[in-house]
Amino acid sequence: MAGTSRRRKSGREKLENPPVELPKLVSVPAKFQKQMGGKRVLIPAPLMIDELVRKVRKGKLVTMGQLREHLAAQFDADSTCPMTMGIFLGIVAQAAEEDLQEGKKRIAPYWRVIKADGSLNPKFPEGVKAQSSHLENEGHSILAGKGKKPPKVQDFEKALIDL
């Protein structure tokens, strides 16, 4: 139809209504197994990631890798798809920010998810500046990034949780 535009889905809508039935296990062709982390890879549902992120308490941290390993283990998969994990974590963050704007108090604390080396995620809403602010408010010290490298949480290993 000419002249009609589709309304953009909110983060909450994407979180609760993914476009395909998830979670699912997929068999990975041999040429992609190294990149994807094995033969059987989990494509998680966004709400599964939201649920895990909500388990990370104030002052604590978790890495993307820890989240992926935990989800894969739940489904007896070799790994969790790194690409969909990143996309869906972004949806969790977007929904959390929408919830904050609506005045909700109990949201998924996505800012507590860091990379394996302790660095912050520039793809989160408002980038590393907002993530730094949230983490500093919770007592973490942030080390400035060098060059194109993002900032890192100082001594992040001490704050990592076991899922």
C-alpha positions in Angstrom: 0.0 0.0 0.0 1.4 3.3 -1.0 1.7 6.0 1.7 1.4 3.7 4.7 4.3 3.3 7.1 4.7 0.6 9.6 5.0 1.5 13.2 8.4 0.5 14.7 8.1 -2.2 17.3 9.1 -1.3 20.8 11.8 -3.2 22.7 9.1 -4.7 24.9 7.3 -6.0 21.8 10.5 -7.5 20.4 11.3 -9.0 23.7 8.0 -10.7 24.2 7.1 -11.6 20.5 10.2 -12.7 18.5 9.4 -13.2 14.8 10.0 -17.0 15.0 9.4 -19.8 17.5 12.3 -19.7 20.0 14.3 -21.2 21.6 15.5 -23.7 19.1 18.6 -25.9 18.4 20.1 -25.7 15.0 22.6 -27.9 13.3 25.6 -25.9 12.0 27.2 -26.8 8.7 30.8 -27.9 9.1 32.3 -24.7 7.5 30.7 -22.6 10.2 31.2 -24.8 13.3 34.4 -23.1 14.4 32.8 -19.6 14.2 29.6 -20.7 15.9 31.2 -22.8 18.6 30.1 -26.3 17.6 27.7 -28.6 15.7 24.5 -27.9 17.9 23.9 -24.3 18.6 21.1 -22.7 20.6 19.1 -19.8 19.3 17.7 -18.5 22.6 14.5 -16.6 23.1 15.0 -12.9 24.1 13.0 -13.5 27.3 15.5 -16.2 28.4 18.2 -13.6 28.3 16.1 -11.1 30.1 15.5 -13.6 32.9 19.2 -14.4 33.3 20.2 -10.7 33.3 17.7 -10.0 36.1 19.6 -12.5 38.3 22.7 -10.2 38.3 22.4 -8.3 41.6 23.7 -4.8 42.3 27.5 -4.6 42.4 27.9 -7.8 40.5 28.7 -8.5 36.8 28.4 -11.2 34.2 30.0 -11.6 30.8 28.3 -12.3 27.5 30.3 -15.6 27.4 29.0 -16.7 30.8 25.4 -16.1 29.6 26.0 -18.0 26.4 27.6 -20.9 28.2 24.8 -21.1 30.8 22.1 -21.1 28.1 23.9 -23.7 26.0 24.3 -26.0 29.0 20.6 -25.8 29.7 19.8 -27.2 26.3 22.8 -29.6 25.9 24.0 -27.5 23.0 27.7 -26.9 22.1 27.2 -23.2 22.3 24.7 -20.3 22.1 24.7 -18.3 18.8 26.9 -15.3 19.4 25.1 -13.1 16.8 21.6 -13.7 18.1 22.8 -13.4 21.7 24.2 -9.9 20.9 21.0 -8.8 19.1 18.7 -10.2 21.8 20.8 -8.6 24.6 20.3 -5.3 22.8 16.5 -5.9 22.8 16.7 -6.6 26.5 18.5 -3.3 27.0 16.0 -1.4 24.8 13.1 -2.9 26.7 14.7 -2.0 30.1 15.2 1.6 29.0 11.6 1.8 27.9 10.5 0.4 31.2 12.6 3.0 33.0 11.0 5.8 31.0 7.6 4.4 32.1 8.7 4.7 35.7 9.1 0.9 36.4 11.5 0.1 39.1 12.3 -3.6 38.5 14.0 -3.7 35.1 16.7 -6.0 33.6 20.0 -4.5 34.6 21.6 -4.9 31.2 24.5 -2.6 32.1 25.9 -5.4 34.4 26.7 -7.5 31.3 30.3 -6.9 30.1 32.6 -8.4 27.6 35.1 -11.2 28.5 37.9 -8.7 29.0 35.8 -6.5 31.2 35.1 -3.9 28.5 31.8 -2.1 28.1 29.3 -2.5 25.3 29.1 0.5 22.9 25.9 -1.0 21.4 23.8 -0.6 24.5 21.4 2.3 24.7 23.3 5.6 25.0 26.6 3.6 24.6 29.4 3.2 27.0 28.7 6.6 28.7 25.4 5.4 30.1 26.8 1.9 31.0 29.7 3.6 32.8 27.4 5.8 34.7 25.2 2.9 35.9 28.2 0.8 36.9 29.9 3.7 38.7 26.6 4.3 40.6 26.9 0.7 41.8 30.4 1.1 43.1 32.5 -0.1 40.1 35.6 1.9 38.8 35.8 2.4 35.1 39.1 2.6 33.3 39.1 4.8 30.2 39.4 3.1 26.8 42.5 3.5 24.7 42.2 4.5 21.1 39.2 2.7 19.7 39.0 0.3 22.6 36.0 0.9 24.9 36.3 1.5 28.6 36.7 -1.4 31.0 35.6 -2.2 34.5 38.6 -2.2 36.9 39.1 -5.5 38.6 35.9 -6.9 37.0 36.9 -10.5 37.8 36.1 -9.9 41.5 32.5 -9.0 40.8 31.7 -11.8 38.3 28.9 -14.1 39.4 28.4 -17.8 38.9 25.2 -18.5 37.0 
